[in-house]
Amino acid sequence: MRQTQTAVIGGQREGKTLTVTSDAAGTAPNDTHQKVTWGHRALETEFAAGADGVLRLVRLARPGDPVSECGSDAPLHLVELTALGHGSGWSGPRFTGTALGSRLRYRGHTTRERDGWTYLTAELHDPGTGLTAFVELSSPVGLPVLRSRVRLRNDGEEPLVVQSVSSLLLGALPSPDSLDVHRARNDWLAECRWHAEPLRDTVTDIHVDVHQHDSRAALTLTGRGSWPTDGHLPMGALTERGGGRAWLWQIESPAGWRWDLGERDHGTYLALNGPMDAEHQWRVRLATGSEFTTVPGVLALGSGLDDAFGALTSYRRAVRRPHPDHTTLPVVFNDYMNTLMGDPTTEKLLPLIDAAAEAGSEYFCIDSGWYDDGTEGWWDSVGEWLPSPRRFPDAGIQVVLDRIQERGMVPGLWLEPEVVGVRSPVAESLPPDAFFQRDGRRITEQGRHQLDLRHPAARAHLDKTVDRLVGDWGVGYLKLDYNIVIDPGTCAPGDIAPGAGLLGHAEAYLDWLSEVLDRHPGLVIENCASGGMRMDGATLAVTQLQSTSDQQDPLRFPPIAAAAPTAVPPEQGAVWAYPQPEFDDDLITFTLGGALLGRIHLSGHLNRMPDRQLGLVRDAVAVYKSIRGDLAEAVPFWPLGLPGWTDEWLALGMRVPGDSTSYLSVWRRGGESELHLPVGHLAGRQVRTEILHPSAPTAGSAVWEGAGGRDGAGHGLRVSLPRTPAVLLIRLTSGA
């Protein structure tokens, strides 16, 4: 069907008008000159429909970026998918060339603009099966970021079992010869470990012209199970050697995901996917008239990796649920890490509450163990979430919660809502279908069952729990943990594959969280899964804070803290600071300083500290409070590059909009006592340096050097740290 449409994206507010045109009068839908342009002042896209009627993305760039040397036939289809009876067009590990994807024909598109975002939806159709695919693209105006998801609708007469479908496809990237690929290991207690390598190390040059066929090789990364960031972050990046451009992506899946890179037509392609049949045992049956929508895939563009991470940070702020916590950034004390370690009692908590208040904490969270009243351990008996009379005798836990409020803090509690221990009475009181199951049997993992939040009884149980804690007890902070892994998922009635059941539950869990926050808008929720094992974009968009790690060694936390802003905006990234009375002053300031450019999560036996040590804690908390307003809008940069796990020197910067103020945390764990750090965005300026932490004048020094510094490295900061371990928090204030 011919469609004529013209729309203006951005209007006069953007200072630039882009016109969307399709199917001009006198042209057929498969005319090779048919094209669609869409975007705004920071992002340009162009789509072209060839003689085959397939719509392809032929350009995705920032204004001024070079045009790809690949021809118009090089880009991929907008959608690739497989379904039972309709396989791949060829064999190999790459997610391209699917038979069904190649049959989808362009039928039209719509555009709109709302609340600072621009949207384009392209409609594709396969006459053979009746399948219609809607490619839903969106972008925040002013940011070089594209978000894509695909909605499938079965308009045919027969059911269709879909085995995989892409979220975002991008072709016509530069040749693998000129690209480095970046990816991040994300292991328990060792999160956010980025490393880089030439793409050619995996996608070998096979001399395509001789074989007249692209390589079958692909660099593929996959996340599985109910810990979606266990093993790797659902992210990756490409940087161009010599050209300086960067392409950074994330897959916003609370369950399985996959991305792959490969060579096509002398260029590079990128495919982002949610769960798939081959890797995740995911399938979905589309009956006539039914729909399925993929998880989103997101791509940020930049002039370099720091620039792309800055754009992605701003996008994450734009897409998340609004909440006052994102701008106030209150200081949280949590009693767990290297302190009570799951053994809270009234006797232990009351002096700790007083000390936390004196140190400047604004929230106090009682972590795990508050419900443990047995002698056999609490791990396999959780689920009722009632306070332990043994731990909280006499007036019970309310005495402790009241003390927290009396000291001017908001009380918080740890909760692991999705699990029910095999010894818990809840395991018998809820119906069998309220739990994960396979082949008609309830799944048991480490002495626990997993609730399925698609079931109304499971949801009602958790609603009752949260409404009691928040509504009746006055709790204003919930740390929601998750410490088991279910892989590949569940097959409840209606599921045809466990991966589909897992994704259904995970999306229902996020819906439940949103409803909880609707009922209790002042509640603050921290997302945790043994630290950072659920550090995905979908969950980050709903919850207010994200645990970055449960690493207990203060000397091993700096590379995690320095790299955490790659995955989480600084105002959401919870970083432990657990000073202890047995630490010397250097180690106390070291563990405190590592959290000052994130979201400080204070712990430690503060009640056992002498006034001098507690004064060091108070000073660090006061510094944090003085800069947290800037952190709520700052974007990260890394003067030494993304940190390595064993690096002796590490650095994390925060750049405040307007470029007049930047903050820099610098850690030294070994090596030479002095280092030059380039700060490129301040080159050519007068810069004043101020050491904010620690307060001791002998801790170190930071001197701004213009071009022609002692090592000839150009504009940057000369940092001296005479002792290890050591950290400095430096404010850089620049003029013209």
Salt bridges, closest charged atoms under 4 A:
ASP31 OD1 - HIS33 ND1 3.25
GLU44 OE2 - LYS16 NZ 2.95
GLU44 OE1 - ARG59 NH2 3.42
ASP52 OD2 - ARG56 NH2 2.85
ASP65 OD1 - ARG62 NH2 2.98
GLU80 OE2 - HIS77 ND1 3.53
GLU113 OE2 - ARG13 NH2 2.69
ASP115 OD2 - ARG114 NE 3.89
GLU123 OE2 - ARG107 NH2 2.66
ASP126 OD2 - ARG103 NH2 3.15
GLU136 OE1 - ARG149 NE 2.77
GLU136 OE2 - ARG151 NE 2.79
ASP155 OD1 - ARG153 NE 2.85
ASP177 OD1 - ARG200 NE 2.61
ASP180 OD1 - ARG241 NE 2.99
ASP187 OD1 - ARG185 NH2 2.60
ASP187 OD2 - ARG193 NH1 2.91
GLU197 OE2 - ARG183 NH2 2.28
ASP209 OD1 - HIS266 NE2 2.99
GLU240 OE1 - ARG245 NE 2.84
GLU252 OE1 - ARG147 NH2 2.89
ASP260 OD1 - ARG258 NE 3.32
GLU263 OE1 - ARG200 NH1 3.05
ASP265 OD2 - ARG264 NH1 3.21
ASP277 OD1 - ARG283 NH1 3.28
GLU279 OE2 - ARG258 NH1 2.61
GLU291 OE2 - ARG151 NH1 3.15
ASP307 OD2 - ARG62 NH1 3.74
ASP325 OD1 - ARG599 NH2 2.75
ASP343 OD2 - LYS348 NZ 2.47
ASP343 OD1 - ARG391 NH1 2.68
ASP354 OD2 - ARG403 NH1 3.09
ASP354 OD1 - ARG407 NH1 3.04
GLU362 OE1 - ARG628 NH1 2.91
ASP367 OD2 - LYS479 NZ 3.02
ASP372 OD2 - ARG390 NH2 3.99
ASP372 OD2 - ARG391 NH2 3.24
GLU376 OE2 - ARG423 NH1 3.92
ASP380 OD1 - ARG423 NH2 2.87
GLU416 OE2 - ARG448 NH1 2.78
GLU418 OE1 - HIS505 NE2 2.83
GLU418 OE2 - ARG534 NH1 2.77
ASP452 OD2 - ARG454 NH2 2.87
ASP463 OD1 - ARG519 NH2 3.22
ASP467 OD1 - ARG519 NH2 3.00
ASP467 OD1 - HIS520 NE2 2.82
ASP495 OD2 - ARG454 NH2 2.80
GLU515 OE2 - ARG459 NH2 3.39
ASP518 OD1 - ARG321 NH2 2.69
GLU526 OE1 - HIS601 NE2 3.35
ASP553 OD2 - ARG556 NH1 2.66
GLU571 OE2 - ARG317 NE 2.80
GLU571 OE2 - ARG320 NH2 2.88
ASP585 OD1 - ARG612 NH1 2.59
ASP586 OD2 - ARG723 NE 2.85
ASP659 OD1 - ARG655 NE 2.79
GLU674 OE1 - ARG710 NH2 3.57
GLU674 OE1 - ARG718 NH1 3.74
GLU690 OE1 - ARG688 NH1 3.98
GLU690 OE1 - ARG731 NH2 3.07
GLU705 OE1 - HIS676 ND1 3.37
GLU705 OE2 - ARG710 NE 3.83
GLU705 OE2 - ARG718 NE 3.51
ASP711 OD1 - HIS676 ND1 3.99
ASP711 OD2 - ARG718 NH2 3.41
